[in-house]
Amino acid sequence: MAPKVTTIDPALSSNGPSVSSSFKNANEDYAKRLTLDLTLAQHRKLKLRAMDTGVPMAQILRDFIDGITD
């Protein structure tokens, strides 16, 4: 039996960048990436703060880190 060949309908494909491309091409302003494990409650708390303030979760964490005194 021959392998099934699938084609992508151009009408269904998006014109914008893919989610995975944002991970492959780091923003030039940020040289390091951080992976952080959170509990569901911690993630929910951070997400709700981000939604309430309109500030991305990553920016909330960056602002917190910037506020740490040496």
N, C-alpha and C positions, 0 to 999 in steps of 0.2 A: 504494500500500500504506500502511495506517495505521501510525503509530509504535507500537511495542510498549510497553505500560504495565506496569510492575512494581510490585508492592506488597510492603511489608515485613510479614512475619508477626510479630505482636506477641509470640508465644511465643519467637521467635528473638532478639529485640532484648534488649540488656542494660539493666539498670536503673541502672547506675552511670554516672559521667561518662565521656566519650570521651577518648581520648588527646589529640586535638587541642585539646580544651577546656582542658587543663592548660597548653598553650602560649599560649592566648589570654588566660587569666586568671592573671597572674603572682601568686605568693604575695606578700602584703602585706609580709612581712618582708624580701624581697629586691627591691631597686629596679632592679637591673641583671642582664642575662643575658649570658653569655659563650659564644661558640662556639670550640671548640678542636679543631684538627686533630692527631690522634695517629697514629702508625704502628700497625700491627696488634699488634706486640710491646708497645708502650706501653699500648695499650688493654687487652690481655690481662693485663698486670702489674697495672694499676689495678683491673680487674674481679676478679682473683683476690684481691687485698688486701681489696676490699670484701666479697667472699663469705666470706673467712676471718674477718674481724672483725665482720661483720654491720652494717657502716656503709655507707651509700650512697656511691657514687663522688663525687657532688657534695660531700658533707660532708667526705670525705677531702681534697678540694682546698681547701674553705673553711678547714679546720683548718690546712692547710699555709700558706695565705696569712695566716691570723691569726698564725702563728708567725714571720713575717718581721718583723724589727726595722727600725725606721726609721733 
